[in-house]
Amino acid sequence: MIFLDTSAIYALADRDDEHHQEAVRIYQAALTKRESIIVHNYILVESAALLQRRLSQQIAVQFLHDAESFTIIWIDEDLHAAARKRLEASHSAQISFVDAISFQVMTRHGILSCLTFDKHFAQEGFSTYTA
């Protein structure tokens, strides 16, 4: 199981992103190994908004169609509240609420590895997936 973060989703979509080639290589290797790709619905919202704002509506819509092949974890009230508490405890302006949700999802579902270019995942004790 590999958690897919917005930073990697954007890098996959934007050929001009500094991490694009690395993201494509790692993502393709994960697919070849038949790894399950995990996201949560807040990642879908954040990623679609970012893709639409920076690239185009068409790319955002295509991403949402492609994301149907991922395992999507839907955030419930309890997980939302736990992430809010985690965000409050972090006292960091660098950790977003979506990051806090991601950390909670990964912890609760025993996901240890993520495809991300966000250093905060490593700081939280998660490993970055490398193929």
N, C-alpha and C positions, 0 to 999 in steps of 0.2 A: 504494500500500500504506500502510495506517495501522495502527499498533500500538495496541491498546486496553488501557489500564491499569485496574487495580482501582478506582482513584479515580473514573474515568469510569463504569465499570460500576455502581458504587454510586450515583453521582449520577443515572444513567439510571433506576435502580429506585426510588429514594426521592424521592417528590414533595416532601418537606419539606427535602431537601438544598439548601443554598444555591446549588449549581451545577446543579440539575436542569434548569431551562429552557434554560440555555446548552448543557448536554450533549445534550439532546434536539434542539435546533436544529442543532448541529454534526453529530451522528450522522445525523440525517435528511438533511442536505446531503451527507454522505459517501455514503450509500446512493443518493441521487439521482444522484450523479456516478459510481456504480458502482465505488466504491473497494473494494479488497479489505481486509477487516478481519482483522487478524492478532492472535492471542493464543498463549500457550504454556500447557502443561498446569498449570504452577504457578500461573498467573493464574487458571485455572479453579478450582483448589482454594482459593486464597486468597479469591476472590470469592464462591464458593458458601458458604464458612464464614462470611464477613462478612454476606452477605445472610440466611443462616439465623439467625445470632445476633441481628442487629439488626432484621430485618423478619419473616421467617417461613420455615419449611421449604418451603412452597408456592412462594414467590418464588424461593428458591434452586433448587428443582427446575425451575421454568419457565426460569430463566436457563440451566441446563445443557442443556435442550432447545433453547433459542434459539441457544446457542453452537455447535450442530452446523452452523450456516450459516457460521461463521467458518473461516478457515484456521488450523488448530491445529498449532503446532510442538511436537513431543514432545521433552522434554529428555533427552538421553542422558548417559552417564557423563562424557564429555569436556567437554560444555557445563556440566554441573554443577560439575566440578572447576575449569574456567576462571572460572566465576562466583564460586566460593569464593575463588579467588586475587584476583579483582577486589575482592571485599568486604574481604578482608584488607588490600589495598593502599589502600583508601579511608580507613581509620582514622576512619570516621564512624559514630556511633551512629544517625544519621538515615537512613542507607541500609540498607534491609532486604535480606535474601538474595534475596527475590523481585525486588526492584529490580535487584540485581546480575545476576540471570538475565536480566531484561528487557533490560538494557543490552547484555549479551553477544548475546542473540538479535537485537536490532536491528542491532548492529554486524556480526555474521556474515551476516545476510540483507540488508544494505544498506537497512534501513528507516530513513528519516530523520525521519519525522513520526509523532507519536503523539497520541491523544486521551487527555489526562490532566489532572489538576488537582494533580499532584505536581511541585513545583518542581525536584526532583532530576533530572528528565529534561533540562530546559533546562541545568542546571549541568553535565550530562554531554555537552552539545553537540547534543542532539536538539531539533528544532523541535516546537512544539505545533501540531497541526492546527487550523486555523480555516477555517470555510467562508465 
